[in-house]
Amino acid sequence: MPLGQMIVIGNKKLDKKERMIIQRSLMVCTVQIFHQRKLLKSIGEKKEYFFEEILNNKYNQNALQRYMNVFDFNPNVPNRILTLKVYPESKKEEVLQYLISAYPNIDIFLKDNYIIMIFSEEKILGIEEFSKNIYSDIQNKFKHAKIYISLGRVAKNLKDLAKSYQDACHICDFIQLTYPTGSRVTYFEELEPVIMLLKGGNQEEMVDFCQNTIGKLVEYDRFNQGNLVITLKSYLDFNGNLQQTADDLHLSIAGLRYRLEKIESFCQVDLKTGAGRFKYQLAIGVYFALQIINENFSFESWKAL
């Protein structure tokens, strides 16, 4: 993989001495870039290791102080974790290098399948808006990639930082499942009710509720490679606006109406009523959240749960 290019602009052909000077300059630049990349990789690995120690509660105060100085990280102020997934994954490293270059004052590194960013509310005001700007920057730079960005809860201490990370990962996976047709950015506050409901409620009853509400849609999609559940979710997200839903799903209005008629015939529900929309929006939210929270959750294991 090339490290870069050197372009020489002039009005006449280079002589032997000038070519030699350029070759030597190119060698110096190559060595410098190579060492800089190795340094960035080393720092990234240290960040990932430090973050892993925090998540596993294995850090000690001496190590914490040392890493705080290296990364300019202060656990005593509100922090938030942003996770980012890239599809196709082959673009992940490229997106990571772009973010490191574009946002040098933010701790950015890889962990598992995610690009991680740690935001401090001490340094960045309006983190949610700032996240949207990052989302727009990446979309403009990588037009053919799908980007999923999520922001975890506000962490006022190291214990909460681990929770913020878990939130962000769950939400990131959630929006990748629920918005397969395009990129999205969302926050803990937007999905907090569903997440809290699942963590605190009886999951067997939740599964029964989902099965009784959208079970026929799920089964139809499963056996026909359909998209009725995603169609219903998008329709509800846009409050029944046909044009916005059609644009989101890349459908014609006629194609969308056909799907909605099929959904209503399967579920025997009037989606024009507030009660009907709320019930199905909750069922869809719970259904997708169950797939994230329960790693082994699948269509086959539905009744077994």
C-alpha positions as CSV (number, residue, x, y, z in Angstrom):
1,M,0.0,0.0,0.0
2,P,1.6,3.3,-1.1
3,L,2.3,5.9,1.6
4,G,1.7,8.9,-0.6
5,Q,2.8,10.8,-3.7
6,M,5.3,13.6,-4.3
7,I,4.4,15.9,-7.1
8,V,7.1,18.2,-8.6
9,I,5.9,21.2,-10.6
10,G,8.2,23.1,-12.9
11,N,8.5,24.8,-16.3
12,K,11.4,22.7,-17.6
13,K,12.7,19.2,-17.6
14,L,14.7,18.2,-14.5
15,D,18.4,17.8,-14.7
16,K,20.4,14.9,-13.1
17,K,21.2,16.9,-9.9
18,E,17.6,18.0,-9.4
19,R,16.4,14.4,-9.8
20,M,18.9,13.2,-7.2
21,I,17.8,15.9,-4.8
22,I,14.2,14.9,-5.3
23,Q,14.9,11.2,-4.8
24,R,16.7,11.9,-1.5
25,S,13.8,14.2,-0.4
26,L,11.4,11.5,-1.3
27,M,13.3,8.9,0.8
28,V,13.4,11.2,3.8
29,C,9.6,11.9,3.5
30,T,8.9,8.1,3.1
31,V,10.9,7.3,6.2
32,Q,9.2,10.0,8.2
33,I,5.7,9.0,7.1
34,F,6.5,5.3,7.9
35,H,7.7,6.1,11.4
36,Q,4.7,8.4,11.9
37,R,2.3,5.6,10.9
38,K,4.1,3.2,13.3
39,L,3.7,5.7,16.1
40,L,0.0,6.2,15.4
41,K,-0.5,2.5,15.4
42,S,1.3,2.1,18.7
43,I,-0.7,4.9,20.3
44,G,-3.9,3.3,18.9
45,E,-3.0,-0.1,20.5
46,K,-2.3,1.6,23.8
47,K,-5.6,3.3,23.7
48,E,-7.4,0.1,23.0
49,Y,-5.6,-1.7,25.8
50,F,-6.3,1.2,28.3
51,F,-10.0,1.2,27.3
52,E,-10.1,-2.6,27.7
53,E,-8.7,-2.2,31.2
54,I,-11.4,0.3,32.1
55,L,-14.2,-1.9,30.7
56,N,-13.0,-4.8,32.8
57,N,-12.3,-2.7,35.9
58,K,-8.7,-3.9,36.0
59,Y,-7.0,-0.5,36.1
60,N,-5.1,0.9,39.0
61,Q,-4.6,4.6,39.9
62,N,-1.0,4.7,38.8
63,A,-1.8,3.3,35.3
64,L,-4.9,5.5,35.1
65,Q,-2.8,8.6,35.8
66,R,-0.2,7.6,33.3
67,Y,-2.7,7.0,30.5
68,M,-4.6,10.2,31.3
69,N,-1.5,12.1,30.7
70,V,-0.8,10.3,27.4
71,F,-4.3,10.6,26.0
72,D,-5.5,13.8,27.7
73,F,-8.4,11.8,29.2
74,N,-10.1,13.0,32.3
75,P,-12.5,10.5,33.9
76,N,-13.8,13.0,36.4
77,V,-15.8,15.0,33.8
78,P,-18.8,13.8,31.8
79,N,-17.7,11.6,28.9
80,R,-19.6,9.8,26.2
81,I,-18.6,6.9,23.9
82,L,-19.4,7.0,20.2
83,T,-19.2,3.8,18.2
84,L,-19.1,3.6,14.5
85,K,-19.6,0.7,12.1
86,V,-18.7,0.8,8.4
87,Y,-20.1,-1.4,5.6
88,P,-18.3,-2.8,3.7
89,E,-15.8,-3.6,6.5
90,S,-12.9,-3.2,4.0
91,K,-13.4,0.6,4.4
92,K,-13.1,0.5,8.1
93,E,-9.3,1.2,8.3
94,E,-9.6,3.9,5.7
95,V,-12.4,5.6,7.7
96,L,-10.4,5.3,10.9
97,Q,-7.4,7.0,9.3
98,Y,-9.6,9.8,8.0
99,L,-11.1,10.4,11.4
100,I,-7.7,10.4,13.1
101,S,-6.5,13.0,10.6
102,A,-9.7,15.1,10.7
103,Y,-10.2,15.1,14.5
104,P,-6.7,15.0,16.0
105,N,-7.9,16.2,19.5
106,I,-10.3,13.3,20.0
107,D,-9.3,9.8,21.2
108,I,-10.1,7.4,18.3
109,F,-9.2,3.8,18.0
110,L,-10.5,0.3,16.9
111,K,-12.1,-2.2,19.2
112,D,-13.7,-5.4,17.8
113,N,-15.9,-4.4,14.9
114,Y,-16.2,-0.8,16.0
115,I,-14.4,2.5,15.6
116,I,-14.5,4.1,19.1
117,M,-14.4,7.8,19.9
118,I,-14.3,9.2,23.4
119,F,-16.0,12.6,23.8
120,S,-15.5,14.9,26.7
121,E,-18.3,17.4,27.5
122,E,-15.6,19.5,29.0
123,K,-14.1,20.1,25.5
124,I,-17.0,19.6,23.1
125,L,-20.3,21.4,23.6
126,G,-23.3,20.0,21.9
127,I,-21.9,16.4,21.4
128,E,-25.1,15.2,19.6
129,E,-24.8,17.9,17.0
130,F,-21.0,17.3,16.8
131,S,-21.8,13.6,16.1
132,K,-24.1,14.6,13.2
133,N,-21.3,16.7,11.8
134,I,-18.9,13.6,11.9
135,Y,-21.6,11.6,10.2
136,S,-22.0,14.1,7.4
137,D,-18.2,14.4,7.0
138,I,-17.8,10.6,6.6
139,Q,-20.8,10.4,4.2
140,N,-19.4,13.1,2.0
141,K,-15.9,11.5,2.0
142,F,-17.1,7.9,1.6
143,K,-20.2,8.1,-0.6
144,H,-20.5,4.4,-1.3
145,A,-20.1,3.2,2.2
146,K,-22.9,2.7,4.8
147,I,-22.2,4.4,8.1
148,Y,-23.9,3.5,11.5
149,I,-23.1,5.9,14.4
150,S,-24.4,5.6,17.9
151,L,-23.8,7.6,21.0
152,G,-23.9,6.0,24.5
153,R,-25.2,7.5,27.7
154,V,-23.4,10.3,29.6
155,A,-20.7,8.8,31.8
156,K,-19.8,10.8,35.0
157,N,-17.3,8.2,36.1
158,L,-15.3,5.2,34.9
159,K,-18.1,2.7,35.8
160,D,-20.5,4.6,33.7
161,L,-18.0,4.8,30.8
162,A,-18.3,1.0,30.4
163,K,-22.1,1.4,30.4
164,S,-21.8,4.1,27.8
165,Y,-19.7,1.8,25.6
166,Q,-22.2,-1.1,26.0
167,D,-25.1,1.2,25.1
168,A,-23.3,2.6,22.0
169,C,-22.5,-1.0,20.8
170,H,-26.0,-2.2,21.3
171,I,-27.5,0.8,19.6
172,C,-25.0,0.6,16.7
173,D,-26.0,-3.0,16.1
174,F,-29.6,-2.1,16.4
175,I,-29.6,0.6,13.7
176,Q,-27.6,-1.6,11.4
177,L,-30.3,-4.2,11.7
178,T,-33.3,-1.8,11.4
179,Y,-31.9,0.4,8.7
180,P,-30.3,-2.0,6.2
181,T,-30.9,0.3,3.2
182,G,-28.8,3.3,4.4
183,S,-26.6,5.0,6.9
184,R,-27.9,6.3,10.3
185,V,-26.9,8.1,13.4
186,T,-28.7,7.9,16.7
187,Y,-28.3,8.4,20.5
188,F,-29.0,6.5,23.7
189,E,-31.7,9.0,24.7
190,E,-33.7,8.0,21.6
191,L,-33.8,4.3,22.3
192,E,-33.5,4.4,26.1
193,P,-37.2,3.4,26.8
194,V,-37.0,0.2,24.7
195,I,-33.6,-0.8,26.2
196,M,-34.7,-0.1,29.7
197,L,-37.9,-2.0,29.2
198,L,-36.1,-5.1,27.9
199,K,-33.5,-5.1,30.7
200,G,-36.1,-4.7,33.5
201,G,-39.0,-6.6,32.1
202,N,-40.0,-10.2,31.6
203,Q,-38.4,-11.1,28.3
204,E,-40.6,-14.2,27.8
205,E,-43.7,-11.9,27.9
206,M,-41.9,-9.5,25.5
207,V,-41.3,-12.3,23.0
208,D,-45.0,-13.3,23.3
209,F,-46.0,-9.7,22.7
210,C,-43.8,-9.5,19.6
211,Q,-45.0,-12.8,18.2
212,N,-48.6,-12.0,18.7
213,T,-48.1,-8.5,17.1
214,I,-45.7,-8.9,14.3
215,G,-45.1,-12.7,14.2
216,K,-46.8,-13.2,10.8
217,L,-44.7,-10.4,9.3
218,V,-41.5,-11.9,10.6
219,E,-42.5,-15.4,9.3
220,Y,-43.4,-14.0,5.9
221,D,-40.1,-12.2,5.6
222,R,-38.2,-15.3,6.7
223,F,-39.7,-17.6,4.1
224,N,-40.1,-15.1,1.2
225,Q,-36.9,-12.9,1.7
226,G,-39.3,-10.0,2.2
227,N,-39.0,-6.7,3.9
228,L,-42.4,-6.2,5.5
229,V,-41.0,-5.6,9.1
230,I,-38.5,-3.0,7.8
231,T,-41.3,-1.4,5.7
232,L,-43.6,-1.1,8.7
233,K,-40.8,0.3,10.9
234,S,-39.9,3.0,8.3
235,Y,-43.6,3.9,7.8
236,L,-44.1,4.3,11.6
237,D,-40.8,6.2,12.0
238,F,-42.1,8.8,9.4
239,N,-45.5,9.0,11.1
240,G,-47.3,7.5,8.2
241,N,-45.8,9.9,5.6
242,L,-45.9,7.9,2.4
243,Q,-43.4,10.0,0.4
244,Q,-40.8,10.0,3.1
245,T,-41.2,6.3,3.7
246,A,-41.0,5.5,0.0
247,D,-37.8,7.6,-0.4
248,D,-36.3,5.9,2.7
249,L,-36.9,2.5,1.3
250,H,-36.2,3.4,-2.4
251,L,-39.7,2.4,-3.4
252,S,-42.4,3.9,-5.6
253,I,-45.6,5.1,-3.9
254,A,-47.5,2.3,-5.6
255,G,-45.0,-0.3,-4.4
256,L,-45.2,1.1,-0.8
257,R,-49.0,1.0,-0.8
258,Y,-48.9,-2.7,-1.9
259,R,-46.6,-3.6,1.0
260,L,-48.7,-1.6,3.5
261,E,-51.9,-3.4,2.3
262,K,-50.2,-6.7,2.8
263,I,-49.0,-5.7,6.3
264,E,-52.5,-4.7,7.3
265,S,-54.0,-7.9,5.9
266,F,-51.5,-10.0,7.9
267,C,-51.9,-8.1,11.1
268,Q,-55.5,-7.1,10.9
269,V,-54.6,-3.6,12.1
270,D,-55.5,0.0,11.1
271,L,-52.2,1.8,11.0
272,K,-54.0,5.1,10.7
273,T,-54.9,5.0,14.4
274,G,-52.6,6.3,17.2
275,A,-53.1,3.1,19.3
276,G,-52.3,0.8,16.3
277,R,-49.1,2.7,15.5
278,F,-47.9,2.8,19.1
279,K,-48.5,-1.0,19.5
280,Y,-46.6,-1.9,16.4
281,Q,-43.8,0.6,16.9
282,L,-43.2,-0.9,20.4
283,A,-43.3,-4.4,19.1
284,I,-40.8,-3.7,16.3
285,G,-38.5,-1.9,18.7
286,V,-38.6,-4.8,21.2
287,Y,-38.1,-7.3,18.4
288,F,-34.9,-5.8,17.1
289,A,-33.6,-5.0,20.6
290,L,-34.0,-8.6,21.6
291,Q,-31.8,-9.7,18.8
292,I,-29.1,-7.3,20.1
293,I,-29.4,-8.0,23.8
294,N,-29.8,-11.8,23.4
295,E,-26.9,-12.8,21.3
296,N,-28.5,-16.3,20.6
297,F,-31.9,-14.8,19.8
298,S,-33.2,-16.1,16.5
299,F,-36.4,-16.9,14.7
300,E,-35.9,-20.6,15.5
301,S,-35.5,-20.0,19.2
302,W,-38.5,-17.6,19.5
303,K,-40.8,-20.2,21.1
304,A,-38.0,-21.8,23.1
305,L,-37.4,-18.5,24.9
